[in-house]
Amino acid sequence: MEMRKDDVGIHTRESDWYEMEKQQLQRELTDTFRKEMGLTDEEIANVIEGAIRQHASKRYISVIEKQQLKKELFNMFRGLDVLSELLEDEEVSEIMINGCENIFIEKAGQLIQTNKRFENEERLRRVIQQIVANCNRIVNETIPIVDARLEDGSRVNVVLPPIALDGATMTIRKFPKEFFTMEKLIEMGSITREAAQFLEVLVKARYNIFISGGTGSGKTTFLNVLSNYIPSTERIITIEDSAELQLHDIPNLVRLETRNANLEGEHAISMSQLIKTALRMRPTRIIVGEVRDAAAMDMANSMLTGHDGSLSSGHGNSAKEMMLRLETMILMGYDMPVLAIRQQLAAAIDIIVHLGRLRDNSRRVLEISEVLDVEHGEIQLHPLFQFRETGKRKEKVQGQLCKVGELRATGKCMQSGLWKEMTFEQEKEL
């Protein structure tokens, strides 16, 4: 049977016979599964294989075709339908479904329209409900927007009609199967070894670090990488809207996740509530996945209540603008003088690490700045490392994260006994 490879590297068949055969099997199997509820994955696979074998007795079906039919039909009934192959493709980093007929992916930083499509809107809705139900979330016409996740931690956002005018919309940010380490980021050119060693000392010395960056800049990945430096003897509590963090080698780990309101609009659990609860759970550090609202105040408070070494992240265009956004978030929920908010943030956050996605789609650490005191009503930032572009060659941005300043607040390094380690690394660079 003739096969071709389309623009996203997925094999598709030109033959109308194959699609007709698949549709016929789909109808038969739908009737079968309606009568036999509660089948396991293995039992469903066996039923599908039996149906294909029966069809093959009437008309020749090659081994390759049988395997493909079995895979596609299983994905249809138990998997995530046409999304299953895209999720299995490790080169695909994001999947964007704009209604049942338009599916786009991001591959190597490029947006590509695929030839994949759902049979109808109903099948797309079924997949959405399956994903949402697996993480105890609700989405319908009354609650048309929801954030969810896949089993591997991949982030999912859903918007249903009537909010989405052209059909149900779903965006999946795939969680990388490869576990990133700082060494890997150094090899990729995302950060220099000097800056990485500097951040390692800061994490071990329990500086409060905030990671900022735009969408897709790698904030969650970088937060995961920094967490590798946390001693395994500490008690860590993570708080997220949708659990994405993957912390390793920390046995005393508690993971908390917010909960949306039910159909009656009750029993929601907010990030602010979880942060307040975490303070009663004897944490060594608190890691807040991402702050988007007035919970920024609770995040700052948690850093000021004896839980040094806490980490968090948020959306911002630069370190300076991130501080302004945090200020605005707090003002959304608290009636406080701006000066008091700025003093609170300056006291809470020690270091801001700003990430960016450059025009060649590479993700880089663009800035590491120290947060100083408030002077003349403004939070003062002291740059320690800055990315400096040196040129562009073959569509690749050339540049490096350069050291531009010395850490002023050395107290935590001194108290933790890590100051010698910090100065030793500096001397080695010299």
C-alpha positions in Angstrom: 0.0 0.0 0.0 1.3 3.4 -0.9 2.6 5.5 2.0 4.0 9.0 2.1 5.6 11.2 4.8 3.8 14.5 5.4 5.2 17.8 6.6 5.3 16.7 10.3 7.0 13.4 9.8 3.9 11.2 10.3 3.0 8.4 7.8 -0.4 8.7 6.2 -2.2 6.6 3.6 -3.6 7.8 0.3 -5.8 4.8 -0.1 -9.5 5.4 0.5 -9.9 1.7 1.3 -7.9 2.0 4.5 -10.1 4.8 5.9 -13.2 2.9 4.9 -11.9 -0.2 6.6 -11.0 1.8 9.8 -14.5 3.5 9.9 -16.2 0.1 9.5 -14.2 -1.4 12.3 -14.8 1.7 14.4 -18.6 1.4 14.1 -18.5 -2.3 15.0 -16.2 -1.8 17.9 -18.3 1.1 19.2 -21.3 -1.2 19.5 -19.2 -3.9 21.1 -17.7 -1.6 23.8 -21.2 -0.1 24.6 -22.3 -3.6 25.5 -19.1 -4.5 27.4 -18.2 -1.8 29.9 -15.3 -1.7 32.2 -12.8 -3.5 30.0 -9.1 -3.2 30.8 -6.6 -1.8 28.2 -5.4 -5.3 27.5 -8.9 -6.6 26.9 -9.7 -3.7 24.6 -6.6 -4.4 22.6 -7.5 -8.0 22.3 -11.1 -7.2 21.1 -9.6 -4.8 18.5 -7.1 -7.4 17.3 -9.9 -10.0 17.0 -12.0 -7.6 14.9 -9.1 -6.9 12.6 -8.4 -10.6 12.2 -12.0 -11.2 11.3 -11.8 -8.5 8.6 -8.5 -9.9 7.3 -10.2 -13.2 6.6 -12.4 -11.5 4.1 -9.8 -9.3 2.5 -6.0 -9.3 2.6 -4.5 -6.9 5.1 -0.7 -6.7 5.5 1.0 -7.0 8.8 2.0 -3.3 8.8 -1.6 -2.3 8.1 -2.9 -4.6 10.9 -0.5 -3.0 13.4 -1.4 0.5 12.3 -5.1 -0.2 12.5 -4.8 -1.7 15.9 -2.8 1.3 17.1 -5.2 3.9 15.7 -8.3 2.2 16.9 -6.9 1.7 20.4 -5.9 5.4 20.5 -9.5 6.2 19.4 -11.2 4.2 22.2 -8.7 4.4 25.0 -5.9 6.8 24.1 -6.1 10.4 23.0 -7.3 9.7 19.4 -5.2 11.6 16.8 -3.2 13.3 19.5 -1.5 10.1 20.6 1.1 10.0 17.7 1.9 13.7 18.2 2.4 13.2 22.0 4.7 10.2 21.2 6.8 12.3 18.8 9.7 13.6 21.0 10.5 16.4 18.5 7.1 18.0 19.0 7.2 20.5 21.9 3.7 21.9 21.7 0.3 20.9 20.3 -2.4 23.5 19.4 -5.9 22.3 18.6 -8.1 25.0 17.0 -11.3 23.1 16.7 -11.6 19.6 15.3 -10.1 20.3 11.9 -7.1 22.5 12.6 -4.2 21.0 14.6 -0.8 22.8 14.7 2.4 21.8 16.4 5.7 23.4 17.4 8.7 21.5 16.1 12.3 22.8 16.4 10.8 26.2 17.3 8.6 26.4 14.1 4.8 26.3 14.0 3.5 23.7 11.5 0.0 22.8 10.5 -0.5 19.0 10.5 -2.8 16.9 8.4 -4.3 15.4 11.6 -7.9 16.1 12.4 -10.6 14.8 14.7 -13.6 13.1 13.1 -15.9 15.6 14.6 -16.3 18.1 17.4 -17.8 15.4 19.6 -14.6 13.3 19.5 -12.5 16.3 20.4 -14.8 17.0 23.3 -14.5 13.4 24.5 -10.7 13.6 24.5 -10.9 16.9 26.4 -13.2 15.5 29.1 -10.9 12.5 29.4 -7.9 14.6 30.0 -9.7 17.0 32.4 -11.3 14.2 34.4 -8.0 12.5 35.0 -6.8 15.4 37.1 -10.1 16.1 38.9 -11.0 19.2 36.9 -14.3 20.2 35.4 -14.9 22.0 32.0 -18.3 22.7 30.4 -20.3 25.6 29.0 -20.7 27.0 32.5 -17.0 26.7 33.3 -15.5 26.9 29.7 -11.8 27.6 30.7 -9.6 25.1 32.6 -5.9 24.3 33.2 -5.1 20.6 33.5 -2.2 18.2 32.9 -1.3 14.9 31.4 0.1 12.0 33.4 3.7 12.9 32.4 3.2 16.5 33.7 2.5 18.1 30.3 0.5 21.3 30.7 -3.0 21.5 29.1 -5.2 24.6 28.6 -8.8 24.2 27.4 -11.2 26.8 26.2 -14.7 25.7 25.1 -17.5 27.4 23.2 -19.1 29.9 23.6 -15.9 31.5 24.6 -14.0 29.8 21.8 -15.9 30.9 18.7 -14.6 28.3 16.2 -14.9 25.2 18.3 -13.1 23.7 21.3 -9.5 24.9 21.7 -6.8 23.0 23.5 -3.1 23.7 23.9 -0.7 21.1 25.2 2.8 22.1 26.4 4.6 18.8 26.4 6.7 17.9 29.3 10.2 16.8 28.1 10.9 13.1 28.5 14.6 13.9 29.0 15.4 15.1 32.6 17.3 18.3 32.3 20.4 19.0 34.4 22.5 22.1 34.8 25.2 20.3 32.9 22.8 19.8 30.0 21.9 23.5 30.0 25.6 24.4 29.9 26.1 22.1 26.9 23.2 23.7 25.1 24.6 27.2 25.7 21.6 28.3 27.9 24.0 29.3 30.7 27.7 29.5 31.4 29.5 27.3 33.8 30.5 30.3 35.9 26.9 31.5 36.3 25.7 27.9 37.0 28.2 27.5 39.8 27.2 30.8 41.2 23.6 29.8 41.3 24.5 26.5 42.9 26.1 28.3 45.8 23.1 30.6 46.1 20.6 27.7 46.3 22.7 25.8 48.9 23.1 29.0 50.9 19.3 29.4 50.8 18.9 32.7 48.9 15.3 33.3 47.8 15.3 33.1 44.0 12.6 34.2 41.6 12.6 33.1 38.0 11.0 35.3 35.4 10.5 35.0 31.6 8.0 34.9 28.8 5.8 32.0 27.6 8.0 29.1 26.6 11.2 30.6 27.9 11.8 27.5 30.1 10.9 28.8 33.6 9.6 25.5 34.9 12.5 23.5 33.5 15.0 25.9 35.0 13.2 25.8 38.4 13.4 22.0 38.2 17.1 22.2 37.5 17.8 24.6 40.4 15.9 22.3 42.7 18.6 19.6 42.1 20.9 21.7 44.3 18.6 21.5 47.3 20.0 19.1 50.0 18.0 15.8 50.2 17.7 16.2 54.0 15.3 19.2 53.7 11.5 19.2 53.8 10.1 20.8 50.6 6.6 21.8 49.9 5.6 22.7 46.3 2.5 24.7 45.4 1.1 24.9 41.9 -2.0 25.7 39.9 -1.4 22.6 37.9 1.4 20.2 39.1 4.3 20.4 36.6 7.4 20.5 38.8 9.5 17.3 38.8 11.7 17.3 41.9 14.1 14.4 42.3 16.0 12.9 45.2 14.0 14.7 47.8 12.3 12.1 50.0 10.6 14.6 52.3 8.5 16.2 49.6 4.9 17.4 49.8 3.2 18.4 46.5 0.1 20.6 46.7 -2.2 21.7 43.8 -5.0 24.2 43.7 -8.6 23.1 43.0 -11.2 24.9 40.9 -14.8 25.5 42.2 -17.4 22.8 41.6 -20.5 23.3 39.5 -22.1 25.3 42.3 -19.2 27.6 42.5 -18.0 26.2 45.8 -15.1 24.4 47.4 -12.3 26.1 45.4 -8.8 25.9 46.9 -6.7 28.9 45.9 -2.9 29.3 45.8 -3.1 31.7 48.7 -4.9 29.1 50.9 -2.2 26.5 50.0 0.6 28.9 50.8 -0.9 29.7 54.2 -1.4 26.0 54.9 2.1 25.2 53.8 3.4 27.5 56.6 1.9 25.1 59.1 3.5 22.0 57.6 7.0 22.6 58.9 8.6 23.3 55.5 12.3 24.0 55.1 11.6 25.6 51.8 8.5 26.4 49.8 8.5 26.3 46.0 5.6 28.1 44.3 5.3 27.0 40.7 4.1 30.2 39.2 2.4 33.3 40.7 -0.3 35.0 38.5 -2.4 37.0 41.0 -2.6 38.4 44.5 -1.0 35.2 45.8 2.3 37.1 45.1 1.8 38.6 48.5 1.5 35.2 50.2 4.6 34.1 48.2 6.6 37.0 49.5 5.3 36.4 53.1 6.4 32.8 53.0 9.9 34.0 52.1 9.9 36.3 55.1 8.7 33.8 57.7 11.9 31.8 58.2 11.7 29.8 55.0 14.9 31.0 53.3 15.8 29.3 50.0 12.3 29.4 48.6 11.8 29.5 44.8 9.1 30.8 42.6 8.5 32.0 39.0 6.3 34.3 37.0 5.8 35.9 33.6 7.9 39.0 32.9 9.8 40.8 30.1 12.9 41.6 32.3 13.9 41.5 35.9 12.8 45.1 36.4 9.4 44.5 34.8 8.9 41.3 36.8 9.2 43.3 40.0 6.6 45.8 38.6 4.3 42.9 37.8 4.5 41.4 41.2 3.7 44.8 42.7 0.6 45.0 40.4 -0.5 41.5 41.3 -0.4 42.3 45.0 -2.4 45.5 44.4 -5.1 43.4 42.7 -5.9 41.8 46.0 -4.6 44.1 48.8 -5.3 47.7 49.6 -1.7 48.7 50.7 0.6 51.6 50.0 2.8 51.0 47.0 5.9 51.8 49.1 5.0 49.1 51.6 4.6 46.5 48.8 7.9 47.4 47.3 9.6 47.1 50.7 8.0 43.7 51.2 9.2 42.4 47.8 12.7 43.8 48.2 13.0 42.1 51.6 11.6 38.8 50.4 13.4 38.2 47.0 17.2 38.0 47.0 17.8 37.1 43.3 16.0 37.3 40.0 17.0 35.0 37.2 15.4 36.2 33.9 15.1 33.8 31.0 14.3 34.6 27.4 13.7 32.9 24.0 15.8 34.5 21.3 14.9 35.0 17.7 16.6 31.7 16.8 14.3 30.0 19.3 17.1 29.2 21.7 16.3 29.6 25.4 18.9 31.5 27.4 19.5 32.9 30.8 19.6 36.6 29.9 20.0 38.2 33.3 20.8 37.4 36.9 20.2 40.4 39.2 20.4 41.0 42.9 17.4 42.7 44.6 18.6 45.5 46.8 16.7 47.8 49.1 14.1 50.4 48.2 15.7 53.8 47.5 13.8 57.0 46.6 10.6 54.9 46.5 12.0 52.4 43.9 13.3 48.8 44.2 17.0 48.8 43.3 18.3 45.9 41.1 22.0 45.2 40.9 22.9 43.2 37.7 25.4 40.3 38.3 25.3 38.6 35.0 23.9 39.8 31.6 23.6 38.2 28.2 25.6 40.1 25.6 25.1 39.3 21.9 28.3 39.2 19.9 26.9 38.4 16.4 24.7 36.1 14.3 26.0 33.2 12.2 23.9 30.8 10.1 20.7 31.9 11.8 22.2 31.2 15.2 22.4 34.0 17.8 26.0 34.3 19.1 26.5 35.6 22.6 27.4 34.8 26.2 26.2 35.4 29.7 28.8 37.8 31.1 29.6 38.6 34.7 29.0 42.4 35.3 28.9 42.7 39.1 29.7 41.2 42.4 27.2 39.9 45.0 26.7 42.5 47.7 24.4 40.6 50.2 27.0 38.0 51.2 25.5 37.3 54.6 23.8 34.0 53.8 26.9 32.7 52.1 29.0 33.6 55.2 26.5 32.0 57.6 26.2 28.8 55.5 30.0 28.4 55.3 29.8 28.6 51.5 31.6 31.9 51.0 34.9 30.2 50.5 33.3 28.1 47.8 32.1 31.2 46.1 35.4 33.0 46.2 37.3 29.9 45.2 35.2 29.7 42.0 35.9 33.4 41.3 39.6 32.8 41.8 39.6 29.9 39.4 37.9 32.1 36.7 40.7 34.7 37.2 
